[in-house]
Amino acid sequence: MKFDRNTGLVLEGGGMRGVFTSGVLDAFMKHDLYFRYVVAVSAGACNGLSYASHQPRRARISNIDMLAKYDYIGVRHLVTQGCIFDPDLLYDRFPNELVPYDYDEYFRNCRSGYQFEMVATNCETGQAEYLSEHEGNKHRLLSIARASSSLPYVSKIVMVDDKPMLDGGIIDSIPVEHSMAVGHPFNVIVTTHSKGWRDNGHDRKQPKFIYRNYPRLRVLLSHRLEAYNRQMDLVDELETSGQAVVIRPEAPVTVGRMEKDISKLEALYEQGFRNGEKFISKYID
């Protein structure tokens, strides 16, 4: 199996389960493996940003070390800032002060032909938007990442290009179809659930007072689990047909979307790093 410049890298979200993805990407960076096209959603977008700027362990520090220090997940942030994750810390102090983001390297890579897209859900149209920022606008870059990661119900809507946006995972949790549509017939997909996992919950019609100004968004939320399980089916089909290699946890993941247990997060990160190394030894070396 050969990888070339047309191979896409697809990163699923999953909240704090994304530490698995950060481990995989750190293994890639250790071996200087950089895909020229990456499409990512939600937590995958945040982790992917550090990959796109070639900053090993930055995502791990943000997701684990800084969580232990700043406790940035909780109801108090929802009450005081309108988001279950502290947005001021994550999208201002982290990239601009505490865990500095290398904007210069990111935009230099973009000018060299690397493309990084983040998925957000347009609340008005009910459509996925695949957004990128290659022109040097730092504020817009962070706004896209924030929009892609803004979970419904527990986050504020984020305006990007004067459009109301929320978490890309509402509509396209694993954007491999988009990657294929824009010219990447073969993909490496990093998911944050083990093989065979499906969400056994039940979709429910959203009442009209939920996002009352965005009826198309309510429709999406009413069919969210069904759509996600179909995407998981597609991932398995592409893997079976040889159109994708999937990197995933080996066993069911016990880390929750808003996990705060540092030992669990560290173990999942290390598993991701090992799986990234296995991928490289099997397909790249």
C-alpha positions in Angstrom: 0.0 0.0 0.0 1.5 3.3 -1.1 0.9 6.8 0.2 1.4 9.8 -2.0 0.6 13.5 -2.1 -3.0 12.7 -2.9 -3.5 10.7 0.3 -5.9 12.4 2.7 -5.7 12.4 6.5 -9.1 12.6 8.2 -9.4 13.3 11.9 -12.6 12.6 13.9 -13.5 14.7 17.0 -14.8 13.3 20.3 -14.1 15.8 22.9 -11.4 14.6 25.3 -11.2 11.3 23.5 -9.2 13.4 21.1 -6.1 12.8 23.2 -5.9 9.5 21.2 -5.6 11.5 18.0 -2.9 13.8 19.5 -0.9 10.7 20.4 -1.1 9.5 16.8 -0.1 12.8 15.4 2.8 13.1 17.8 4.1 9.8 16.4 3.7 11.1 12.9 5.7 14.2 13.7 8.4 12.2 15.5 8.9 10.4 12.1 8.5 13.6 10.0 5.3 12.2 8.4 3.1 15.1 7.2 0.1 14.6 5.0 -0.4 17.4 2.4 -4.2 17.4 2.9 -5.9 17.1 6.3 -9.6 17.6 7.1 -10.6 17.6 10.8 -13.6 18.2 12.9 -14.1 19.4 16.5 -11.4 18.1 18.8 -9.7 16.7 15.7 -9.4 20.2 14.4 -7.8 21.5 17.6 -5.3 18.6 17.6 -4.8 19.0 13.9 -3.8 22.6 14.2 -0.7 21.6 16.2 0.1 19.0 13.5 -0.3 21.7 10.8 2.2 24.0 12.6 4.6 21.1 13.2 4.5 21.4 17.0 5.0 18.0 18.6 3.4 17.5 22.1 1.7 20.9 22.0 -1.7 19.2 21.8 -0.8 16.8 24.6 0.2 19.7 26.8 -3.0 21.5 26.1 -5.2 18.5 26.6 -3.6 16.9 29.6 -1.0 19.0 31.4 -3.1 22.2 31.2 -6.3 20.5 32.1 -4.6 19.3 35.3 -3.4 22.8 36.0 -6.4 24.9 35.0 -9.4 22.6 35.2 -11.0 24.2 32.1 -14.0 21.8 31.8 -17.1 22.3 34.0 -20.5 23.8 34.6 -18.9 26.9 36.1 -17.5 27.8 32.7 -21.0 27.2 31.2 -22.5 29.6 33.7 -19.9 32.3 33.5 -18.9 32.1 29.8 -21.6 30.1 28.1 -19.4 27.2 27.2 -18.7 24.0 29.1 -15.0 24.4 28.0 -13.3 27.7 29.1 -13.2 29.4 25.7 -11.1 32.4 26.7 -8.4 30.0 28.0 -8.5 27.6 25.1 -8.8 30.1 22.2 -6.9 33.1 23.5 -4.5 32.4 26.4 -3.4 29.0 25.2 -2.4 29.9 21.6 -1.2 33.4 22.4 0.4 33.1 25.8 0.6 29.8 27.7 1.1 27.2 24.9 2.1 29.5 22.1 0.9 28.5 18.6 3.5 28.9 15.8 1.3 30.9 13.4 4.4 31.7 11.2 5.1 28.0 10.7 1.4 27.2 10.0 1.0 29.9 7.3 4.5 29.0 5.9 3.3 25.4 5.4 0.1 26.7 3.8 2.1 28.7 1.3 4.1 25.5 0.5 1.0 23.7 -0.6 -0.3 22.0 2.6 -4.0 22.3 3.1 -5.8 22.0 6.5 -9.6 22.2 6.6 -11.8 22.3 9.6 -15.5 21.3 9.6 -18.2 23.4 11.1 -22.0 23.3 10.9 -23.8 26.3 9.5 -26.8 26.8 11.8 -28.8 28.6 9.2 -28.4 26.3 6.3 -27.9 23.0 8.1 -24.9 22.3 5.9 -21.4 21.4 6.6 -18.8 24.1 5.9 -15.2 23.0 5.2 -13.2 26.0 6.2 -9.5 26.9 6.0 -7.4 30.0 6.7 -4.3 30.4 4.6 -4.0 34.2 4.3 -2.5 35.0 7.6 -5.7 36.0 9.6 -4.9 34.6 13.0 -8.3 35.6 14.5 -10.2 33.9 11.8 -8.1 30.7 12.1 -8.9 30.5 15.9 -12.6 31.3 15.2 -12.9 28.4 12.8 -11.3 26.0 15.3 -13.6 27.3 18.1 -16.7 27.0 15.8 -15.7 23.4 14.8 -15.4 22.5 18.5 -18.5 24.3 19.9 -20.7 21.5 21.1 -24.5 22.0 20.8 -26.4 22.9 23.9 -23.3 23.6 26.0 -21.5 26.2 23.8 -22.3 29.5 22.3 -22.8 29.8 18.6 -19.6 31.2 16.9 -19.8 33.6 14.0 -17.4 32.9 11.2 -17.6 35.1 8.1 -20.9 36.5 9.5 -22.4 33.0 9.6 -23.5 31.2 12.8 -21.5 28.1 13.3 -21.4 25.1 15.7 -19.6 21.8 16.1 -18.8 20.2 12.7 -19.6 16.8 14.3 -23.3 17.6 14.2 -23.4 16.9 10.5 -20.0 15.4 9.5 -18.2 13.7 12.3 -15.8 11.8 10.0 -15.4 13.8 6.9 -13.9 11.2 4.6 -16.5 11.6 1.9 -15.5 15.3 1.6 -11.8 14.3 1.4 -12.6 11.9 -1.5 -14.8 14.5 -3.2 -12.0 17.0 -3.3 -9.5 14.7 -4.9 -8.2 12.2 -2.2 -9.4 8.7 -3.2 -7.3 7.0 -0.5 -7.4 8.2 3.1 -5.9 7.5 6.5 -8.7 7.9 9.1 -8.1 8.5 12.8 -11.2 7.7 14.8 -11.6 7.8 18.6 -13.8 4.7 19.1 -12.8 1.1 18.7 -13.8 -1.0 15.7 -17.5 -2.0 15.7 -18.5 0.7 18.1 -21.9 2.3 17.4 -24.0 4.7 19.4 -27.0 2.8 20.8 -28.8 5.9 21.9 -32.0 7.1 20.4 -32.5 10.2 18.3 -35.3 12.5 19.4 -37.1 15.2 17.7 -35.9 18.5 19.1 -38.6 20.8 20.6 -39.1 24.1 18.8 -37.7 26.2 21.7 -34.3 24.6 21.1 -32.4 26.8 18.7 -35.8 28.3 17.7 -34.2 30.6 15.1 -32.4 27.7 13.4 -35.0 25.0 12.3 -32.5 23.3 10.0 -30.1 22.8 12.9 -32.9 21.2 14.9 -33.5 18.7 12.1 -29.8 17.8 12.1 -29.8 17.3 15.9 -32.9 15.1 15.6 -31.0 12.7 13.4 -27.5 13.0 14.7 -26.9 9.5 16.0 -28.3 7.9 12.9 -26.0 10.0 10.7 -23.0 9.2 12.9 -23.6 5.4 12.8 -23.9 5.6 9.0 -20.5 7.3 8.9 -19.0 4.6 11.0 -20.5 2.0 8.6 -18.8 3.8 5.7 -15.5 3.9 7.5 -15.6 0.1 7.9 -16.6 -0.3 4.2 -13.7 1.8 3.0 -11.3 -0.1 5.2 -12.6 -3.4 3.9 -12.3 -2.3 0.2 -8.8 -1.0 0.7 -9.7 2.7 0.2 -8.7 3.6 3.7 -6.5 2.7 6.6 -8.1 3.3 9.9 -6.2 4.1 13.1 -8.4 3.5 16.1 -8.2 2.4 19.8 -7.9 -1.4 20.2 -10.5 -1.7 22.9 -13.7 0.2 23.9 -12.7 3.7 25.1 -13.6 4.5 28.7 -12.6 8.2 28.4 -15.7 10.4 28.2 -16.3 13.4 25.9 -15.6 15.7 28.9 -13.2 13.4 30.8 -11.2 15.0 33.6 -9.4 11.9 34.9 -5.7 12.6 34.0 -4.6 9.0 34.3 -7.2 7.9 31.8 -6.3 10.7 29.4 -2.6 9.8 29.6 -3.2 6.2 28.9 -5.3 7.0 25.9 -2.7 9.4 24.6 0.0 6.7 24.9 -2.2 4.2 23.1 -2.6 6.7 20.3 1.2 7.3 20.1 1.8 3.5 20.0 -0.8 3.1 17.2 0.8 5.9 15.3 4.2 4.2 15.5 2.7 0.9 14.4 1.2 2.5 11.4 4.5 4.0 10.4 6.4 0.7 10.8 3.8 -1.1 8.8 3.1 1.3 5.9 5.9 3.9 5.8 9.3 2.5 6.9 
